[in-house]
């Protein structure tokens, strides 16, 4: 593995002959500084460069799984019928939430229409 020198860059040739340049962040870069992060993106855009990577961290924000209300258990352990409810029942489902133990729950509010 090649290491990027401080305040430097390395160029990697891709399989099709094109190249990608990887550049380190400047010495003393603070990933908690929102303004500097935005400035880094703006400066790169003007220069025709694409910036990737983790350039800003907000440790006061909510955790991703908490924001998305994802279950605690691994998806492979959740029954298929829970992950992919029968489309005929979708109209009855107002929302999906997590139960106290982290299991998915469908909150039904409308009874299905009967044909006739």
N, C-alpha and C positions, 0 to 999 in steps of 0.2 A: 504494500500500500504506500502510495506517495503522500508525503506530508506537504501541506501548503505552508510556505514560509510566512512569518509575520509580515503583514502589510504587503503580501505578494500574491502571485497567482501561478497556477499550473494549467497547461493546455493539454487536453486529452483528445486524441484522434479517435473518432468513432468508426464503426465497421464500414460505413459508406464513404469514408474519406473526409467527412466534415469534422469540425473540431468544436469542443466546448471548453470554455475557460472558467476555471473555478478560482475565485478570489477570496482571500480571508477578510474578515472585518478589520477595520483599523484598530491599532493598539488602544486600549482603554475604552473600547466600544461598550456602552451600557445597554443591555437588552431590556432594561426597565424604563428607558427614556422614550416615551411615545413620540415626541416631536422629532427626535433624531431618527427614529425608525421611519417615520413618514418622509422625512427629508432624504433619507437614503433611497427610498423608492422613487421619489420625484426626480432626484438627480440622475439616477440610472435611466429612468424613462426618457429624459431629455437627451441623454447620451446614446439612446437606442439600445440599451442593455436590459436584460431581464434578471431581476433579483429573485433568488429563491433561498429557502432555508428559514431557520427560526431567528428572526431579527427583533421580535418584541415579545415580552412575556409580562402578563398582568397577573400576578399571584393573588390579587384580591378578588378575581372573578370566580364565578361558580364552576365547579368541576363539570366536565363535558357530560358524563353519565348522569349527573344530577339534573342538568339542564334538559337533557333529552329523555329523562325518565326511563332509562334502559334498565332491564332486569339485572339482578345480581348474578343470576345463574347463567352459565354458558348457553348460547343459542341452541347448541346441539342437544341440550337437555330439555328444551321447551317443546311441548307437543306441537306437531304440525298444525293441528286445528286451531291452536291458540295464535301461532305466528301468522297463519293464513286462514282466517275465518271464511266460512262458506259465503260467497258473494250474495246469496239470497238473504243473508242476515245482516249485511252491511248497513241497510237502512235503519235497522234497530239500534245500531251502535252509535252512541253520541260521542264517546271518547274511550280511550284505552288508558289505564293507569297501572301503577304498581301497588300490589297489596303490601301489608305490613312485613311480610316475609320476602318481598322482592318478586312475587309472582305476578304475571300479567293478568289484568281483569278487564273485561268488556263491560261498559256501563250502558245498559239497554234502556231506551226511553220511549220508543215508538213500536207498537205492535205491528207485525207484518200484515200487509193487506191480503185479504183472501179474494181469490177470483171467483166470480160467480154471477 
